[in-house]
Amino acid sequence: MTTGAPAVNDTTKKKKSDEKVDWIAEIRGLALMLLAVFAFHSFIAKPFYIPSESMMPNLLVGDRLVVSKYPYGWNWSSISFHLAPRSDWRLFGSTPEYGDIVIPVHPERDEDYIKRVVALPGDLIAVRNGQIILNGNPVEQKVEPAIDLPFDANSRCDGFGFDDFRATENGKRVCRVPVMRETLPNGATYLIIDHQDQDLDNFPEITVPEDHVFVMGDNRDHSADSRELNNSRGLLGPVPLENIGGRAEFITFSLDGTTSLNPISWWTSLREGRAWSTLRPAVAERKPAPER
């Protein structure tokens, strides 16, 4: 009777040899996958996170959205992670429309902003008492009833100076903000917040240079944008088109700031009613000019 370990024959050795991991192939496959993701983020679309209140009431801290990369062509700022050197080249370039929400890169540092286009190349733009004057004509603004925004860990309803917008509705705390509806010349219409008198409410008239756009945040008193000519927290004037890395399209989901390692919180922290909301501005019906 024979005891001990079974004999290792040639077939067993061959099987073990065949089972060895081909690390070169694995690394190559992983590299190709990462390259495909990088290319998709750079040329098609990428996710974006809202970190500030500058685009309230339309975008809230905690919103996750999709930014498309192709509407205005491609340029150095389209490349994810700002890996490309700054340059003025553009491939299949086009100009944003009034009301588009775009992703401009700061002119001095690799930091993405999110703002709304309110003036196009060649436009004359000024701001007087918080109202945009575009090519000599005041942009339409109409006061609308205050709206209720979430009041949670990501939306503390502060940063509004001495104003207190916290309210209670049906036993629930909300952030009740005063709004106006602004409508640009092409009919693009959206809500803005403008509740304080501050320096950026008045901006001297300038001409938007060729291949530039003028952008502003919807939360007019709390937005560092094209109106900031001398403070590097803002965009230092009109934004070159090659510094625009894409257009915001829609919200995928929104978090209230209570997400933790507990998987249950991944669901309970989701804000209701914000997923799949479009970020393309509505277009108001324009009455035809009367016949003469």
C-alpha positions as CSV (number, residue, x, y, z in Angstrom):
1,M,0.0,0.0,0.0
2,T,1.4,3.3,-1.0
3,T,1.0,6.4,1.2
4,G,2.0,10.1,0.9
5,A,1.4,12.9,-1.6
6,P,0.2,11.9,-5.0
7,A,2.6,11.9,-7.9
8,V,2.9,15.1,-9.9
9,N,2.7,14.2,-13.5
10,D,3.4,16.3,-16.6
11,T,-0.3,17.1,-17.1
12,T,-0.6,18.6,-13.7
13,K,2.6,20.7,-14.2
14,K,1.2,22.0,-17.5
15,K,-2.1,22.9,-16.0
16,K,-0.4,25.0,-13.2
17,S,1.8,26.7,-15.8
18,D,-1.3,27.6,-17.9
19,E,-3.0,29.1,-14.8
20,K,-0.2,31.7,-14.3
21,V,-1.4,35.3,-14.6
22,D,-0.2,37.1,-17.6
23,W,0.5,40.4,-15.8
24,I,1.6,42.2,-18.9
25,A,-1.8,41.5,-20.6
26,E,-3.6,42.5,-17.4
27,I,-1.8,45.8,-17.2
28,R,-2.3,46.5,-20.9
29,G,-6.0,45.8,-20.6
30,L,-6.3,48.1,-17.5
31,A,-4.4,50.8,-19.4
32,L,-6.7,50.6,-22.4
33,M,-9.7,50.8,-20.2
34,L,-8.4,53.9,-18.4
35,L,-7.5,55.5,-21.7
36,A,-11.0,54.8,-23.0
37,V,-12.5,56.5,-19.9
38,F,-10.1,59.4,-20.2
39,A,-11.0,59.9,-23.9
40,F,-14.8,59.7,-23.1
41,H,-14.4,62.3,-20.3
42,S,-12.3,64.6,-22.5
43,F,-14.3,64.4,-25.8
44,I,-17.9,63.3,-25.0
45,A,-19.0,64.0,-21.4
46,K,-17.9,64.0,-17.8
47,P,-19.5,64.2,-14.4
48,F,-19.4,67.5,-12.5
49,Y,-20.0,68.4,-8.8
50,I,-21.5,71.6,-7.5
51,P,-19.4,72.9,-4.6
52,S,-20.8,76.4,-4.1
53,E,-24.0,78.4,-4.0
54,S,-23.1,80.7,-7.0
55,M,-25.7,79.1,-9.3
56,M,-28.6,79.0,-6.9
57,P,-31.6,78.6,-7.2
58,N,-31.0,76.4,-10.3
59,L,-28.0,74.5,-9.0
60,L,-27.4,73.5,-5.4
61,V,-24.4,72.4,-3.4
62,G,-24.5,68.6,-3.7
63,D,-25.9,68.4,-7.2
64,R,-24.1,66.0,-9.6
65,L,-24.5,66.7,-13.2
66,V,-23.3,65.7,-16.7
67,V,-21.2,68.1,-18.8
68,S,-21.0,67.5,-22.5
69,K,-17.7,68.3,-24.1
70,Y,-18.6,68.6,-27.8
71,P,-21.2,71.5,-28.2
72,Y,-18.6,74.2,-28.8
73,G,-15.9,71.9,-30.3
74,W,-12.7,70.9,-28.5
75,N,-9.8,72.9,-27.0
76,W,-7.1,72.5,-24.3
77,S,-9.7,73.0,-21.5
78,S,-11.7,70.0,-22.9
79,I,-9.0,67.6,-21.8
80,S,-9.8,66.1,-18.4
81,F,-7.6,66.9,-15.4
82,H,-6.2,69.9,-17.3
83,L,-3.4,67.8,-18.7
84,A,-3.1,69.8,-21.9
85,P,-1.1,73.1,-21.9
86,R,-3.0,76.3,-22.3
87,S,-3.4,77.4,-25.9
88,D,-5.8,79.3,-28.2
89,W,-6.4,76.4,-30.6
90,R,-10.0,75.2,-31.1
91,L,-11.2,72.2,-33.2
92,F,-14.7,72.5,-34.7
93,G,-15.2,75.5,-32.5
94,S,-18.6,77.2,-32.2
95,T,-20.1,79.9,-29.9
96,P,-22.4,79.2,-26.9
97,E,-26.0,80.6,-27.0
98,Y,-27.5,83.1,-24.6
99,G,-28.5,81.3,-21.4
100,D,-26.2,78.2,-21.7
101,I,-24.6,77.0,-18.5
102,V,-20.9,76.5,-19.3
103,I,-17.7,75.4,-17.5
104,P,-15.1,78.1,-17.8
105,V,-11.6,77.6,-16.5
106,H,-10.0,80.3,-14.5
107,P,-7.6,82.4,-16.5
108,E,-4.8,82.1,-14.0
109,R,-5.2,78.6,-12.4
110,D,-6.6,75.3,-13.4
111,E,-9.9,75.6,-11.6
112,D,-13.3,74.9,-13.1
113,Y,-16.2,77.4,-12.6
114,I,-19.8,77.0,-13.6
115,K,-21.6,80.1,-14.9
116,R,-24.3,81.2,-17.4
117,V,-23.6,82.9,-20.7
118,V,-25.3,86.4,-20.7
119,A,-23.4,88.1,-23.5
120,L,-21.8,87.0,-26.8
121,P,-18.9,88.2,-28.9
122,G,-19.4,91.8,-30.0
123,D,-22.2,92.5,-27.5
124,L,-22.1,95.7,-25.4
125,I,-22.8,94.7,-21.8
126,A,-23.2,96.7,-18.6
127,V,-24.9,96.1,-15.3
128,R,-27.0,98.8,-13.5
129,N,-28.5,98.3,-10.2
130,G,-28.4,94.5,-10.7
131,Q,-30.0,94.6,-14.2
132,I,-28.1,93.6,-17.3
133,I,-28.0,96.2,-20.1
134,L,-27.3,94.3,-23.3
135,N,-26.6,96.4,-26.4
136,G,-28.3,99.4,-24.8
137,N,-31.5,97.5,-23.8
138,P,-32.3,96.4,-20.3
139,V,-32.7,92.6,-20.1
140,E,-36.2,91.7,-18.9
141,Q,-36.5,90.9,-15.2
142,K,-39.8,90.1,-13.4
143,V,-40.2,89.4,-9.7
144,E,-41.8,86.1,-9.0
145,P,-43.0,84.5,-5.8
146,A,-40.3,83.2,-3.5
147,I,-39.4,79.6,-3.9
148,D,-38.5,76.9,-1.3
149,L,-35.2,75.2,-1.6
150,P,-33.9,72.3,0.5
151,F,-32.6,73.2,4.0
152,D,-30.0,70.5,4.9
153,A,-26.4,69.8,5.5
154,N,-25.4,70.8,2.0
155,S,-27.8,73.8,1.9
156,R,-27.5,75.7,5.1
157,C,-29.3,78.7,3.7
158,D,-26.5,81.0,4.9
159,G,-24.1,83.2,3.1
160,F,-26.8,85.7,2.4
161,G,-25.5,88.6,4.5
162,F,-28.0,89.7,7.1
163,D,-31.0,88.3,5.3
164,D,-32.7,85.2,6.9
165,F,-34.4,83.0,4.4
166,R,-35.0,80.1,6.7
167,A,-38.7,79.2,7.0
168,T,-41.0,76.4,8.1
169,E,-43.5,74.9,5.7
170,N,-45.8,72.1,6.9
171,G,-43.5,71.4,9.8
172,K,-40.4,71.2,7.5
173,R,-37.5,73.6,7.5
174,V,-36.9,75.2,4.1
175,C,-34.8,77.9,2.5
176,R,-37.3,80.4,1.1
177,V,-35.4,82.7,-1.4
178,P,-36.7,85.7,-3.3
179,V,-36.3,85.2,-7.1
180,M,-36.7,87.0,-10.4
181,R,-37.2,85.6,-13.8
182,E,-34.6,86.9,-16.3
183,T,-35.2,86.5,-20.0
184,L,-32.4,87.0,-22.6
185,P,-32.9,88.2,-26.2
186,N,-33.2,84.7,-27.6
187,G,-36.0,83.9,-25.1
188,A,-33.8,81.8,-22.8
189,T,-35.5,82.3,-19.4
190,Y,-34.4,81.2,-15.9
191,L,-34.6,82.3,-12.2
192,I,-32.0,84.4,-10.5
193,I,-31.5,85.6,-6.9
194,D,-30.5,89.3,-6.4
195,H,-31.4,90.5,-3.0
196,Q,-28.6,92.8,-1.9
197,D,-27.1,96.1,-3.0
198,Q,-23.4,95.4,-3.6
199,D,-20.5,96.5,-5.8
200,L,-21.1,93.9,-8.6
201,D,-24.6,95.2,-9.1
202,N,-23.0,98.0,-11.2
203,F,-20.6,97.2,-14.0
204,P,-19.4,99.8,-16.6
205,E,-20.3,99.1,-20.2
206,I,-17.7,97.1,-22.2
207,T,-17.6,95.3,-25.5
208,V,-17.2,91.6,-25.4
209,P,-14.2,90.8,-27.5
210,E,-14.2,88.5,-30.4
211,D,-14.2,84.8,-29.4
212,H,-15.1,85.6,-25.8
213,V,-18.4,85.4,-23.8
214,F,-19.5,87.2,-20.6
215,V,-20.7,84.9,-17.9
216,M,-22.5,85.4,-14.6
217,G,-23.8,83.2,-11.8
218,D,-27.5,83.0,-11.2
219,N,-27.0,83.9,-7.5
220,R,-25.9,87.4,-8.4
221,D,-24.8,88.7,-5.0
222,H,-22.7,85.6,-4.3
223,S,-20.9,84.8,-7.6
224,A,-17.3,85.5,-8.6
225,D,-17.7,85.8,-12.4
226,S,-16.9,88.0,-15.4
227,R,-17.9,91.1,-13.4
228,E,-14.8,90.6,-11.3
229,L,-12.1,92.5,-13.3
230,N,-9.6,93.1,-10.6
231,N,-10.0,90.3,-8.1
232,S,-8.6,86.9,-8.9
233,R,-11.4,85.1,-7.1
234,G,-13.5,85.9,-10.2
235,L,-12.9,85.3,-13.9
236,L,-11.3,88.7,-14.6
237,G,-13.6,89.7,-17.4
238,P,-15.0,88.0,-20.5
239,V,-14.0,84.4,-20.9
240,P,-12.0,83.2,-24.0
241,L,-13.9,80.5,-25.8
242,E,-10.8,78.2,-25.6
243,N,-11.2,78.4,-21.8
244,I,-14.7,76.8,-21.9
245,G,-14.5,73.1,-21.3
246,G,-18.1,72.1,-21.9
247,R,-21.9,72.7,-21.4
248,A,-23.9,71.5,-18.4
249,E,-26.7,69.3,-19.6
250,F,-28.7,67.7,-16.7
251,I,-28.6,66.7,-13.1
252,T,-28.0,63.0,-12.5
253,F,-28.6,63.1,-8.7
254,S,-28.3,65.4,-5.7
255,L,-27.1,64.7,-2.1
256,D,-28.1,66.5,1.0
257,G,-24.7,66.1,2.8
258,T,-25.6,63.2,5.1
259,T,-24.0,60.4,3.1
260,S,-21.8,58.2,5.2
261,L,-20.1,54.8,5.0
262,N,-23.5,53.3,6.0
263,P,-25.0,52.0,2.7
264,I,-28.5,53.0,3.9
265,S,-27.4,56.6,3.8
266,W,-26.6,56.3,0.1
267,W,-30.3,56.2,-0.5
268,T,-31.6,58.4,2.4
269,S,-29.3,61.2,1.5
270,L,-30.7,61.6,-2.1
271,R,-32.7,64.7,-2.6
272,E,-36.1,64.1,-4.1
273,G,-37.2,65.7,-7.4
274,R,-33.7,66.8,-8.7
275,A,-32.5,63.7,-10.6
276,W,-32.6,64.0,-14.5
277,S,-33.5,67.7,-14.3
278,T,-32.4,69.4,-17.5
279,L,-30.1,72.4,-17.3
280,R,-30.9,73.8,-20.7
281,P,-32.9,77.0,-20.2
282,A,-36.5,77.2,-21.1
283,V,-37.4,79.4,-24.0
284,A,-40.1,82.0,-23.5
285,E,-42.5,82.7,-26.3
286,R,-41.7,86.0,-27.9
287,K,-44.6,88.1,-29.2
288,P,-44.1,89.1,-32.8
289,A,-43.5,92.8,-33.4
290,P,-46.7,94.6,-34.5
291,E,-47.1,95.2,-38.2
292,R,-46.7,98.8,-39.4
